[in-house]
Amino acid sequence: MFQDLTGIEYLKAEIACKEDKAYEKATWDERIAHYDSLDMSNAKMYKNASDPIGLRASSIALDAAINAEPTGYMISLDACSSGLQILSLLVSCPTSFKLCGGDSSACIDSYVSIYDSMNLHGSLTRKQVKAAIMTSLYGSVAMPELTFGENVDLFYETMETMAPGAWDLNMGLQELWDEVPTGEYSWVLPDNFHANIETKVKEVEHFTFLGASFELAKKLAGRPKFHKGLGPNLIHSIDGMVVREMYRRCMFDAAKVLKVLNSIGSRVMQMKTKDDHMVAKLWSHYLDSGFLSVRILDHLNDTNMGIVNTKIIEDLIMTLPMKAFEIVSIHDCFRCHANNGNALRRQYNTVMADINDSTILATMADMVAGKSVKARKVGTIPRDEILNANYMLA
């Protein structure tokens, strides 16, 4: 079940992680227990902390909160291997998902877990292992070979075993390039964000100057035989959409949402205004992909409500937090006031559950290839399991 924390408990967990970075992969209870073991009056503790400045700031915020004083301090909640999460949920692979937040009883460090299972007993640091695994999931071959050397085949076998669905999709996205006819490809995300990529080929021009021969390498528009960027481009585009959806969900306009609710009874379906056309586009993207962007709430009104299924719109509104709150983010790290920690985690889980339930993968693959491409789910992950996950964002 989803573990709710109080604002005070989030601050204690934050302090534990600032004092010792290792606790970023500990459970909520372990983080709080570590805080309880700390002597906050010990000046040396701040000096020797993993993040001395962050520790001081979070401890000041906790003191203020205990004294019922307002504080603008924002806690940080990081996604558990966001790239692996997206790959896992696009194909609904339960095994892969367990590695990146799907185990609600433990906050698993996917990079360390994969490396430990290789039983190499080597001296690689987490930073080295993370660099190899993370880049391999985006098609890199050089980094795993550099990191694991003669054990690189063992690494690939381990990835196939521990994250089968995510790894298979990673390989499949590389092969998808063979289906792309030209050097340019594009796709549209469910929130109507348009992405377009133009690839280039390397051409070497030979020339002589003052009797000496030279070569000049140039990059020109064209279609290379192999394009490693296809997979990363698609996954990163979803990553960006997740961030946009989080901002829209957490910082929703209450007045607009109320206006939408008041328009629910309307059956008008016109195509006269920009809002009408945007609702039609977003609803079409939903019908194609199964993912309904919260952006649609900014454009729905009593003149276009007839375009959509109002029951689905009502259900979408019910997933929003009770009250809007501010967030800031850097990629997959989200910050908010400690009192909003539960709401932030629930919104993230909801977005990821929507991705799992969608057919975004097949929709994007078809658009990129310009034809129907086989893209299937490899398993089933119950929606409630994602909604109640404790460490998708931690």
N, C-alpha and C positions, 0 to 999 in steps of 0.2 A: 504493500500500500504506500501511497504518497506520504512522505514524512514532512509535515508542516513544522516550521520553526518560528519562534518569535523574533522580533527585530533584535532583541538583546542576544539571542542565541546565534543569529547570523553574524553579529559583530564579534562574538567570542570565537566562532569558527574562522572568521577573517583574521583575527589576531593570531590564532594558532598557525595559519598558513603563512602569515608574514614573518612570524618568529622562526618557523622551520618549513621551508618550501615543500618538504616531503609530505606534509599533511594535506597538500592539495589533492592527493590521491587516497586520502583516508575517508572513512565514513563520517557523517555528520556527528554522530555520538563520539567518535574517536577525536575529532577536532575539538569538540567542546570539552572533553575530558582532558585533552592536552592543555587547553587554556586554563582549566582549573588547577593544573599542576604547576603553572608558571608563577613566579614571584614578580609581579608587575612593578614592584618598588626597586628591583635590582637593576641598576644602571648598566651593568655589564651585559645584561640580557639584550638590551637594545643595540649595543655595539656589535654583538656577535650574531645578531639575527640575520636571516636570509635577506630580509628587506627592512633595514633599520628605519628608514623614513616612513615606509608604509606601516610598520609596527607602531611607531609613535603616533601617526595620524589616526589609526584605527583605535588605539587605546584611549586617545583623547575623545574620540567620538563615543566610545563605550561609556566613559565617565560622564559625559554630558547626557547620554541617554538614560543612565541610571538615575541621574538627578532631574530627570524630566525636562531637560533643556533641549531646545531644538538644535539639530545639527544637519548640515548639508552634506555630510559624508556619504559616499556611495560605495556599497560593497561591490566586489567583482565576482562574477560567476562565469566560468569558462566552459565551453562545450567540450565534451569528452571525445577528442579525435573527430572533429566535425567532418573531415573528408571521408573517413571510414563510416561515420554515421550515415551520410548521404548515400554512399555506395550500397551500404547494407539495406537501407530502407527502400531504395529504388527497386530492389529486386526482392524485398521482404525475406531476407535471409536471417533466421533466428540465431544461428551460430555466430555469424559475423556481428550481429547486433549485441550479443552478450558481451563482446569485447569493448564496446564503446558507449556504455551507459545503460545497456539493457538488463543488467543484473542489479535489481533494486536493493539487494542485500550487501553489495560491495561496490566500492568505487575503483574499478579495475584500471590499472595503467596498461593500456593495450600494447604499447611499445615494449615495456619491460616484460609483460606476460609472454609476448611472442618470442622475444629473445631468450627468456628463461626456458621456454619449452624446447629450444634447440639444443639445450644441454651442452653448450660449448665450454662453459666455465672459463670464459675468456675475461679480458679486462676492458671490453668496450664500455664506454660511458653511455648513460641514457641519451645524452645529446647526440652522440654518434648513431645510436640505434634508431632514434626518432627520425633523424635526417634520412637514413636509408629507407625506413619503412614508409614514411610519409611520401617521399618522392617516388618510391616504387609504385605506390597507389595512383600516381599520376603519370605512369609510363616510363619512369627512369630505369635504365639498366646500368648506367655507369656508377651511380652512387651505391647501389647494393653490392656491385662487384668490388668497388673500392673498399667498402666497409667490411664485407664478409669474406672476400678473397676466395680461397679454395672451398669455402663452405657456402658459396652462393647458391648452389643447387639445393642444399639443405634448407636454406632460407626460403626458396621458392616453394619447396615441398611443404614447409611449415605454414606458409601463407595460404596454400591451397587447402590445408587441413583446418586451420584455426579460423580463417575468414573466407570460406569457400565461395559464397555468393558474391561478396565484395571483390574478391580477386578475379573471379570469372568475368564479372562486369568490367573490371579494369582491362582485362585482355580483350574482351569483346569490343570495347570502345576504340581500342587501337585498330582492330580489324575493320571497324565500321568505315575507316578511311577508304577502304577498297570499294565501297559502295558510293562514294562521293564522286560525281563525274567531272567536276571542274575544280579549280584552285580557289573557289569562293563558296562559302556555305553560310547559311543563316538559320536562325530559329527564333521563336517568340515564346517568352515565359508566360505563365498563366496570369501574371499581373500586367500583361501587354508590354513588357520590356523587350525591345527588339535587339538581338545580337547578330553581328555580321563579322565574318572573318575572311580576310584575303591572304592567302598563302603566297610565299615567294620561293623562287629557286635560285640557286647560286650559279653564276656564270663567270667564268674566268676569261678575261681579255688579255691577249698577249701583244706586247708592243716593244719597240726598240727605241732607245734614246742615247744619242752619242755613242752609238755602236754597241751598247749593252742591251741585253734582253730583260724584260720585266714582265710581271704578271699582276693584273689588277682584278681582284674579286669583287663582283657586284651582285646585289640581290635584286631580282626582277620579278614582277608578278608572274606567277605560274603555278603549276600543280606538281609538287614533289612526289616521288614514289611513296615516301613514308612521311607521315605528318603526326608527330608525337603529341602535338598540342590539342588535338581534337578532344580527347578524353578530359584533360584538365579544363579546357574551355567550357565544356558542357557542365561539369561538376561545379566549377567556380561560379558559373552563371546561376545555378541553383542556390549556392552558398550566398550569393548576393541577394537573391530573392528572399531568402530566409531573413536576412537582416532587414530588408524593406518591410516584410510582413510583421516583424517584431516591433518596429517603430509604429506601424499603422495600428497594430493591436494594442500596444501598451499606451500609446499617446493618441488614442482615438478621440474624435470630436464628438462629445456627448450630445451637443445640439443637433448635429447631422444625424446621429444614430436615432435620436428621438423623432426627427422628421421622417426617417425611413419607417420607423414603427407606426407612425401616424398615417403613413401612405399605404400600409399593407393591404387595406381593403380595395384599393384601386385596381382596375383591370385595364387601364388605358395603356396602349402600346403604340406610341408614336415614334417617329424617327426624324425629328425636326431640329433638336438642339445637340450641342457637343456632348452633353451628359447622356442623352438618349443613345447616341452612337457608341459612346464608351461603355455603357451598360451592355449593349448588344455585343460588343467585342469581348468584354470580360466574361459574359455568360457563354459565349461561343467557346472561349478558351476552357471554361469549366466543363462544358459538354465534351470537348475533345480530350481533356487531360484528367478530369475528375478532381482537379484542385481548384477551389474557389478562393480567389484573392479577396482579402478584406477591402481592397481598394474600391470594390464595387459599391461600398456603403457611402463613398464620397460623391457618387453620381446618381444613386437611386432617388426617385421622387414619385409623386403621384401621376406624372405624365409618362413614365416608362416602366412602372411596376408590372405591367402586363407582360413584359418581356421575360420575366424570371418566374421561377417557382417560389412563391412567397414562403412556403414551409421551410425550404432550404435556407432562405435568407434569415428567417426567424431563428433557425438552429445555429446559423453562423453568429448571429448577435449574441446568443446565449453562451458562446464560448469566450466572449470578451471578458476582461476583468470587471469587477463590480465598479471600479473607479479608475479613471485614466491616471497614469503616473509617468514621470519623465525617465527616460533611459538614455545612456550614451553607449557607444560600442566601438571597439576596434576589432574588425573581422568577427571572430566568433566569441569574443569576450564582451559580456554585457554588464553594465553597471547601473545600479539603481539604489534608492534609499533602502536601508535594511528592512523597514516595515513592508516593503513591496517585494521582498525576496521570493515568497511563495508564489505570488501572482506572476512574476517574471518567469520562474521555472515552469509553471503551468502553461503559460503562453508558448514557450519554446516547445514543450512536449506536444502541444496541440498542432503546431506547425509541422513538426516532424511526423506526427501521426497522420496528418493530411497527406504528406508526401508518400508515406507507406501505403495509404489507401488509394493513391492516384495511379494513373498510367502516364505520368510525365515522361518517363524514360522512352516509352514507345512513341509518344507524340513528338518528342525532340528528335529521335532517331529518324523518323519518317520525314521530318522537315529538312534535316541535314542531308539525307540521302536523296530527297526528292521523289521518294517512292516508298512503298510499304516495306518495312524491315522487321524481321522477327525480334522482339524484345519481350521476354517473359519474366514472370516472377518465379523464383526458385522454391519459395516456401510461403508460410503464413505467419504473420506476427499479429496477434490480437490487438485491436486498437487500445483497449484498456491497459494492456501491458505497457504500451508506450506512454499513455497518459499518466500512469502511476509510477513511472520510472523515477528513481531518486537522484540519479547521477548523470542524466543526459546533459544537464547544465549544472555545474557544481564548482 
